[in-house]
Amino acid sequence: MSLVKKTSLIVFVILSLGYIFHHKYINEFPSHIHAWAECDRYALSLGFVNNNLNFFKPETFVMNFPFPDDWKVPKNESITAVNFPLHDYIPAILMKITGIKSPFIFRTYILLYSLIGLFFIYKLSHLICKSNYKSIFVTIFAATSPIFVYYQGGFLPSIPSLANATIGIYFLAKYLYHKKDIHFNLCLLFLTIATLCRTTFAVLLIAILGLEFLRILRKETKLKHQIIPIAISISAILLYYFYNIYLRTSYGSLFLYHLLPAENIQHIIDILKTTIKKWGDQYFSQVHYIIFSLLFLVAFFLQFNKNQKRPKQIIEIRLLLFIIFIGYSIFSLLMIRQFPNHDYYFLDTFYLPLIILLILLINIIPESKNKINKIIYATIISLLSIPMILNAYNTQSSRRENKDSKVIAFDDADQLLASLSIPNDAKLLAIDFRSPNIPFTLMNRKGYTTMSYKKNDIKNALDWNFDYIVMDNEIFLSQIYTTYPELINKLHRVGTNGKISVYTLSKKVEKNQTILEFLDLKNKSPRFQALMNYDEINGNEWSNIRKTSNHYYSGKHSGIVGADMEYGLSYKTNKMAELTKGIRTLVFSSYFFRDKEQINNCE
């Protein structure tokens, strides 16, 4: 097969997989697993659009930060420290040029970058294995990792940094094979960019510099040939590192910058168990693991039962891989508390080394020049690829089954604020607990978040310099009102769309409102209501009823929730279908009696 045909085939395979996995979701707002982290990056890109592409003043919509002030200090700016934001900046340029700010631009950019990375996985495999069939298989294997597929068309810098790291490793392999300094310089260039944007890839860079240092000691190359590109690489990383410290010191940071090691050995074991249980089948599918295990066994058998001399370049790559695994093992121990809740750390660490290991394993298996054997190889690759592709496709769907509640609540928030004549430069206070850039991005306005429902934290935030307060109706009663009931006497409702409500703050209490007055429900007739007074029980809608006449508020009976009951009073009816249409408010009102001497831990 000619080079043009080989290239055309792998490009077709990569583009086809990209389309299959992402054509449904390419314009989707970050809404699912790790929507918080993804929206932070999308907000950075919009921040560059809004600040006229000032690269050195990265900003989002949030004006108070977790680092170093734990969200409790308001700022006058939304500028934040962040690792070299190249992959947020380029989408911003495209948005500025096209005038399109939708997620389509950002997702497409990341997706195309990922496809380039997959192409270089193919090229790396072909350089080492000298086999088109093996290289296509390696590429499909890498392209169908569920974690990779989910973030492949997302917003995180892990994917383009991974692609840059892959390109860097490819040029390193070319350097080892062809001894051309230009290849080493290109390797450093792409690894430096990867490290600037995602610090975890510094492990790869350090490993490569370590390998090159060994080669210098063995007099296989000369330091004078490499000193300038190495110095430029290190200088670029250090320069932005110190600039980022300046940003963090001057403004604060939305992004984690310190280590999170385990407390002890047992803590490490527990975290590893949790991580594997939670994400093990997301890193790779069961089919991936079976294929990897079989290849490992076959390669192991062939390696030790056949006297076959390996090229020196393969030995060098093996040594590099060994150093990389040690480096990432150390890094993982230093950041291990992130792994249970951040699946994408796998992409930042062990994904690429495992793909390189796969290439080395499959390279050990002999390549046949027989046409019949080649047909057999192609058939096997096709059959093995089908379950991997299907699993990746199904995982994409399953990961999107649950939409982030903040995205649902704030979906049309910008239109609500515009209808209430709230200007775009108004500062908002979101009394909320998580995903702060999601509501602010959807409202298209800057502001502060309490990131806590504690009464003192809310009271403290009310003294900040803001224009309006915005709250999610769904969590107001359960989280905010129960913590700080007096708040309703400080607020005046400006408007609502049923999902969120906008208020202004009145620091002087003018009147005491009931909760029904505050929610504007006092004079409204409910669409449906049901009553239980424990004296008259009609129908079978109510269940788990246990009555007593020892205590009662009115009538002659009350209900008991006993320690032996799994569930308390329950209600079920088939008359509520209409309530699923539109936005509804459920009000539950009751009286509880408790004996304080007998029940101490009861809300």
Secondary structure, 3 states (H helix, E strand, C coil): CCHHHHHHHHHHHHHHHHHHHHCCCCCCCCCCCCHHHHHHHHHHHHHHHHCCCCCCCCECCECCCCECCCCCCCCCCCECECCCCHHHHHHHHHHHHHCCCCHHHHHHHHHHHHHHHHHHHHHHHHHHHCCHHHHHHHHHHHHCCHHHHHHHCCCCCHHHHHHHHHHHHHHHHHHHHHCCHHHHHHHHHHHHHHHHHCHHHHHHHHHHHHHHHHHHHCCCCCHHHHHHHHHHHHHHHHHHHHHHHHHHHHCCECCCCCCCCCCCHHHHHHHHHHHHHHHHHHHCCHHHHHHHHHHHHHHHHHHHHCCCCCCHHHHHHHHHHHHHHHHHHHHHHHCHHHCCCCCCHHHHCCHHHHHHHHHHHHHHCCCCCCHHHHHHHHHHHHHHHHHHHHHHHHHHHHCCCCCCHHHHHCCCHHHHHHHCCCCCCCCEEECCCCCCHHHHHHHCCCEEECCCCCHHHHHHHCCCCCCEEEEEHHHHHHHHHCCCHHHHHCEEEEEECCCEEEEEECCCCCCCCCHHHHCCCCCCCCCCCCCCCCCCCCCCCEECCCEECCCCCCCCCEECCCCCCCCCCEECCCCCHHHHCCCCCCCCCCCCCCCCCCCCCCC
